[in-house]
Amino acid sequence: MDLSKAACISIQKRGFYPGAEKLYCAYCSSEKEHQKRYLLHLLLRENSWNRLPWLIRLYNEDLPEQEKQMIKGGIGCRFMYARVSEMQKEEICKALKEKAGKLPKGMEEEICYDMKFV
């Protein structure tokens, strides 16, 4: 997916949500930093529980500080009055297992605790 600034702005203005998994895959396959930045902005606009497993997978201590903070903020911001399907919960648990020990201290426990109530 080749994404320009104009395309990103147009997607945001029109209220189009391409889907968290598609944006994650595009982010991972992109080689250009500015495209990654736009894709991350779009990913952060997705539903909090839909984007969560993909943000968990993206989190990496080697990321630039600004991106790392954006991802941490997106992971930490979860809508607690949403209904989360069992399939979504499984995907989140799978992502947590993949990143076991690589997330900031307490983040994994907070996510698991919150999943009990949605």
NUTORDO-33853 format. One record per residue: x, z, y of N, C-alpha, C in turn; chain. Coordinates in Angstrom, 3 decimals, m for minus. Each point is the difference from the previous one (the first is absolute). Layout:
(r (X, Z, Y), (X, Z, Y), (X, Z, Y), A);
...
***
This chain:
(r (0.848, 0.000, m1.172), (m0.848, 0.000, 1.172), (0.891, 0.000, 1.231), A);
(r (m0.157, m1.014, 0.802), (0.757, m0.100, 1.237), (m0.900, 0.500, 1.119), A);
(r (0.405, 1.059, 0.672), (m0.855, 0.646, 0.989), (0.696, 0.058, 1.346), A);
(r (m0.685, m0.515, 1.015), (0.533, 0.049, 1.351), (m0.710, 1.107, 0.768), A);
(r (0.509, 0.291, 1.181), (m0.619, 1.017, 0.853), (m1.417, m0.425, 0.373), A);
(r (m0.180, m1.264, 0.336), (m1.322, m0.505, 0.380), (m0.992, 0.138, m1.157), A);
(r (0.451, m0.295, m1.209), (m0.874, 0.127, m1.174), (m0.378, 1.463, m0.231), A);
(r (0.938, 0.890, 0.162), (m0.246, 1.431, m0.181), (m1.035, 0.495, 1.015), A);
(r (0.161, m0.393, 1.246), (m0.941, 0.399, 1.052), (m1.385, m0.569, m0.282), A);
(r (m0.065, m1.251, m0.429), (m1.278, m0.636, m0.312), (m0.701, 0.718, m1.148), A);
(r (0.728, 0.352, m1.031), (m0.562, 0.725, m1.137), (m0.563, 1.350, 0.463), A);
(r (0.737, 0.685, 0.853), (m0.448, 1.299, 0.501), (m1.249, m0.142, 0.859), A);
(r (m0.022, m0.975, 0.897), (m1.139, m0.186, 0.906), (m1.275, m0.366, m0.750), A);
(r (0.136, m0.781, m1.045), (m1.170, m0.455, m0.739), (m0.477, 1.039, m1.023), A);
(r (0.736, 1.081, m0.164), (m0.413, 1.046, m0.937), (0.106, m0.433, m1.449), A);
(r (0.933, m0.879, m0.286), (0.211, m0.495, m1.362), (0.949, 0.943, m0.740), A);
(r (m0.376, 0.356, m1.219), (0.835, 0.879, m0.822), (0.359, m0.750, m1.281), A);
(r (1.223, m0.525, m0.086), (0.384, m0.829, m1.150), (0.122, 0.762, m1.318), A);
(r (0.147, 1.298, 0.042), (0.157, 0.792, m1.213), (1.393, 0.587, m0.081), A);
(r (0.060, 1.262, m0.380), (1.264, 0.734, m0.007), (1.008, m0.582, m0.989), A);
(r (m0.466, m0.378, m1.179), (0.928, m0.534, m0.998), (0.611, m1.323, 0.453), A);
(r (m0.798, m0.867, 0.585), (0.512, m1.290, 0.505), (1.043, 0.223, 1.095), A);
(r (m0.296, 0.917, 0.898), (0.942, 0.282, 1.087), (1.293, 0.607, m0.540), A);
(r (m0.121, 0.879, m0.985), (1.187, 0.605, m0.627), (0.873, m1.084, m0.642), A);
(r (m0.629, m0.891, m0.752), (0.753, m1.076, m0.662), (0.674, m0.917, 1.021), A);
(r (m0.717, m0.307, 1.076), (0.570, m0.842, 1.052), (1.173, 0.716, 0.665), A);
(r (m0.136, 1.299, 0.241), (1.078, 0.790, 0.603), (1.241, m0.038, m0.894), A);
(r (m0.201, 0.214, m1.287), (1.139, 0.026, m0.932), (0.687, m1.356, m0.131), A);
(r (m0.762, m1.077, 0.134), (0.602, m1.326, m0.152), (0.565, m0.555, 1.310), A);
(r (m0.340, 0.629, 1.109), (0.475, m0.476, 1.300), (1.469, 0.359, 0.204), A);
(r (0.732, m0.936, 0.577), (1.414, 0.233, 0.268), (0.265, 0.253, 1.485), A);
(r (m0.998, m0.248, 0.823), (0.170, 0.141, 1.448), (m0.542, 1.348, 0.464), A);
(r (0.819, 0.715, 0.751), (m0.362, 1.349, 0.437), (m1.239, 0.016, 0.880), A);
(r (m0.132, m0.978, 0.906), (m1.171, 0.000, 0.874), (m1.290, m0.231, m0.794), A);
(r (0.056, m0.820, m1.039), (m1.174, m0.205, m0.842), (m0.359, 1.276, m0.760), A);
(r (1.019, 0.689, m0.480), (m0.241, 1.267, m0.693), (m0.690, 0.999, 0.935), A);
(r (0.427, 0.020, 1.238), (m0.586, 0.914, 0.983), (m1.486, m0.325, 0.205), A);
(r (m0.338, m1.293, 0.142), (m1.397, m0.404, 0.180), (m0.826, 0.334, m1.243), A);
(r (0.555, m0.271, m1.164), (m0.707, 0.289, m1.244), (m0.235, 1.497, m0.171), A);
(r (0.971, 0.807, 0.401), (m0.162, 1.447, m0.079), (m1.118, 0.461, 0.945), A);
(r (m0.057, m0.565, 1.198), (m1.088, 0.341, 0.938), (m1.360, m0.327, m0.610), A);
(r (m0.102, m1.150, m0.640), (m1.264, m0.378, m0.631), (m0.321, 0.909, m1.183), A);
(r (1.010, 0.345, m0.772), (m0.206, 0.899, m1.145), (m0.504, 1.366, 0.462), A);
(r (0.511, 0.473, 1.105), (m0.414, 1.306, 0.515), (m1.441, m0.009, 0.519), A);
(r (m0.573, m1.169, 0.236), (m1.388, m0.110, 0.453), (m0.989, 0.021, m1.164), A);
(r (0.486, m0.162, m1.210), (m0.873, m0.009, m1.178), (m0.575, 1.399, m0.244), A);
(r (m1.026, 0.073, m0.828), (m0.608, 1.265, m0.388), (1.073, 0.969, m0.502), A);
(r (m0.088, 1.256, 0.428), (1.075, 0.963, m0.281), (0.304, 0.171, m1.490), A);
(r (m1.028, 0.015, m0.839), (0.242, 0.191, m1.434), (0.404, m1.303, m0.681), A);
(r (m0.438, m1.136, 0.527), (0.407, m1.294, m0.571), (1.475, m0.278, 0.277), A);
(r (0.458, 0.383, 1.180), (1.396, m0.287, 0.367), (0.978, 1.018, m0.583), A);
(r (m0.497, 1.170, m0.389), (0.883, 1.099, m0.394), (1.000, m0.347, m1.109), A);
(r (m0.420, m0.566, m1.136), (1.009, m0.276, m1.043), (1.070, m0.980, 0.460), A);
(r (m0.391, m0.931, 0.869), (0.949, m1.018, 0.461), (0.973, 0.582, 1.015), A);
(r (m0.475, 0.910, 0.836), (0.907, 0.676, 0.936), (0.962, 0.918, m0.738), A);
(r (m0.492, 0.653, m1.040), (0.878, 0.852, m0.813), (1.128, m0.846, m0.582), A);
(r (m0.345, m1.151, m0.511), (1.010, m0.889, m0.594), (0.979, m0.526, 1.049), A);
(r (m0.477, m0.194, 1.226), (0.877, m0.503, 1.064), (0.970, 1.047, 0.514), A);
(r (m0.383, 1.278, m0.094), (0.820, 1.047, 0.598), (1.387, 0.026, m0.636), A);
(r (0.994, 0.024, 0.866), (1.384, m0.027, m0.452), (0.848, 0.631, 1.101), A);
(r (0.892, 0.868, m0.355), (0.861, 0.664, 0.990), (0.917, m0.982, 0.724), A);
(r (0.236, m1.174, m0.577), (0.902, m0.982, 0.605), (m0.684, m0.884, 1.046), A);
(r (m1.293, 0.148, 0.177), (m0.717, m0.791, 1.004), (0.434, 0.399, 1.399), A);
(r (m0.164, m0.911, 0.967), (0.239, 0.389, 1.397), (m0.917, 1.173, 0.369), A);
(r (0.481, 0.880, 0.846), (m0.718, 1.240, 0.322), (m1.425, m0.249, 0.488), A);
(r (m0.195, m1.002, 0.841), (m1.333, m0.277, 0.526), (m0.972, m0.386, m1.121), A);
(r (0.432, m0.871, m0.898), (m0.857, m0.405, m1.118), (m0.278, 1.174, m0.923), A);
(r (1.028, 0.796, m0.257), (m0.166, 1.162, m0.871), (m1.037, 0.963, 0.577), A);
(r (0.043, 0.225, 1.314), (m0.959, 0.889, 0.646), (m1.413, m0.584, m0.040), A);
(r (m0.111, m1.312, 0.173), (m1.311, m0.648, m0.070), (m0.597, 0.147, m1.395), A);
(r (0.815, m0.195, m1.015), (m0.476, 0.118, m1.382), (m0.386, 1.447, m0.301), A);
(r (0.836, 0.942, 0.408), (m0.341, 1.416, m0.202), (m1.304, 0.359, 0.695), A);
(r (m0.190, m0.509, 1.204), (m1.242, 0.249, 0.727), (m1.205, m0.589, m0.721), A);
(r (0.161, m1.194, m0.539), (m1.074, m0.643, m0.751), (m0.329, 0.728, m1.288), A);
(r (1.017, 0.544, m0.645), (m0.226, 0.770, m1.227), (m0.705, 1.314, 0.340), A);
(r (0.400, 0.613, 1.089), (m0.548, 1.302, 0.375), (m1.403, m0.055, 0.565), A);
(r (m0.442, m1.156, 0.431), (m1.323, m0.144, 0.616), (m0.979, m0.516, m1.059), A);
(r (m0.779, 0.925, m0.552), (m0.959, m0.367, m1.048), (m1.396, 0.468, 0.399), A);
(r (m0.987, m0.885, m0.143), (m1.384, 0.317, 0.333), (m0.593, 0.793, m1.158), A);
(r (m0.355, 1.249, 0.266), (m0.424, 0.906, m1.075), (m1.477, m0.124, m0.370), A);
(r (m0.767, m0.793, 0.732), (m1.416, m0.156, m0.319), (m0.285, m1.320, m0.702), A);
(r (1.026, m0.636, m0.483), (m0.144, m1.272, m0.699), (m0.207, 0.243, m1.494), A);
(r (m0.592, m0.970, m0.636), (m0.103, 0.038, m1.460), (1.159, m0.816, m0.550), A);
(r (0.718, 0.604, m0.887), (1.162, m0.663, m0.594), (m0.305, m0.218, m1.478), A);
(r (0.072, m1.238, m0.427), (m0.314, m0.322, m1.394), (1.098, 0.520, m0.923), A);
(r (m0.349, 0.134, m1.252), (0.984, 0.434, m0.999), (1.153, m0.999, m0.093), A);
(r (m0.328, m1.273, 0.167), (1.037, m1.040, m0.048), (1.001, 0.185, 1.146), A);
(r (m0.516, 0.320, 1.201), (0.881, 0.256, 1.145), (0.860, 1.239, m0.264), A);
(r (m0.609, 1.050, m0.537), (0.747, 1.223, m0.301), (1.111, m0.275, m1.007), A);
(r (m0.300, m0.811, m1.006), (1.013, m0.354, m0.997), (1.159, m0.760, 0.644), A);
(r (m0.330, m0.921, 0.906), (1.036, m0.780, 0.690), (0.872, 0.911, 0.863), A);
(r (m0.611, 0.961, 0.662), (0.743, 0.959, 0.826), (0.909, 0.847, m0.876), A);
(r (m0.521, 0.496, m1.129), (0.815, 0.810, m0.918), (1.161, m0.814, m0.566), A);
(r (m0.254, m1.257, m0.299), (1.052, m0.895, m0.500), (1.107, m0.163, 1.044), A);
(r (m0.403, m0.192, 1.255), (0.980, m0.141, 1.084), (0.792, 1.295, 0.186), A);
(r (m0.677, 1.143, m0.106), (0.696, 1.288, 0.135), (1.028, 0.191, m1.119), A);
(r (m0.342, m0.434, m1.209), (0.950, 0.103, m1.120), (1.211, m0.896, 0.228), A);
(r (m0.247, m1.201, 0.541), (1.097, m0.933, 0.278), (0.960, 0.572, 1.042), A);
(r (m0.532, 0.751, 0.955), (0.810, 0.542, 1.096), (0.287, 1.495, m0.160), A);
(r (m0.134, 0.511, m1.192), (0.210, 1.429, m0.249), (1.374, 0.442, 0.515), A);
(r (m0.007, 1.031, 0.840), (1.235, 0.539, 0.552), (0.565, m0.764, 1.187), A);
(r (m0.626, m1.109, 0.379), (0.522, m0.817, 1.097), (m0.818, 0.135, 1.278), A);
(r (m1.123, 0.701, m0.071), (m0.841, 0.211, 1.178), (0.421, 1.289, 0.693), A);
(r (m0.316, 0.136, 1.287), (0.330, 1.242, 0.712), (m0.635, 1.220, m0.682), A);
(r (0.660, 1.118, 0.135), (m0.434, 1.226, m0.656), (m1.446, 0.347, 0.364), A);
(r (m0.801, 0.266, m0.998), (m1.380, 0.413, 0.191), (m1.009, m1.136, 0.083), A);
(r (0.451, m1.212, 0.237), (m0.927, m1.118, 0.172), (m0.773, m0.294, m1.284), A);
(r (0.692, m0.021, m1.125), (m0.646, m0.290, m1.276), (m1.060, 1.055, m0.322), A);
(r (0.326, 1.265, 0.241), (m0.941, 1.089, m0.269), (m1.237, m0.107, 0.894), A);
(r (0.206, m0.348, 1.272), (m1.128, m0.166, 0.928), (m0.944, m1.103, m0.472), A);
(r (0.552, m1.104, m0.444), (m0.811, m1.128, m0.460), (m0.795, 0.398, m1.238), A);
(r (0.658, 0.636, m0.952), (m0.677, 0.425, m1.228), (m1.107, 1.007, 0.313), A);
(r (0.256, 0.900, 0.922), (m1.011, 0.976, 0.394), (m1.195, m0.697, 0.630), A);
(r (0.247, m0.916, 0.912), (m1.083, m0.707, 0.682), (m0.828, m0.828, m0.967), A);
(r (0.627, m0.562, m1.024), (m0.732, m0.840, m0.958), (m1.025, 0.810, m0.796), A);
(r (0.174, 1.282, m0.081), (m0.966, 0.843, m0.720), (m1.341, 0.052, 0.723), A);
(r (m0.010, m0.279, 1.296), (m1.207, 0.182, 0.800), (m0.631, m1.294, 0.501), A);
(r (0.521, m1.133, m0.428), (m0.618, m1.265, 0.430), (m0.581, m0.742, m1.201), A);
***
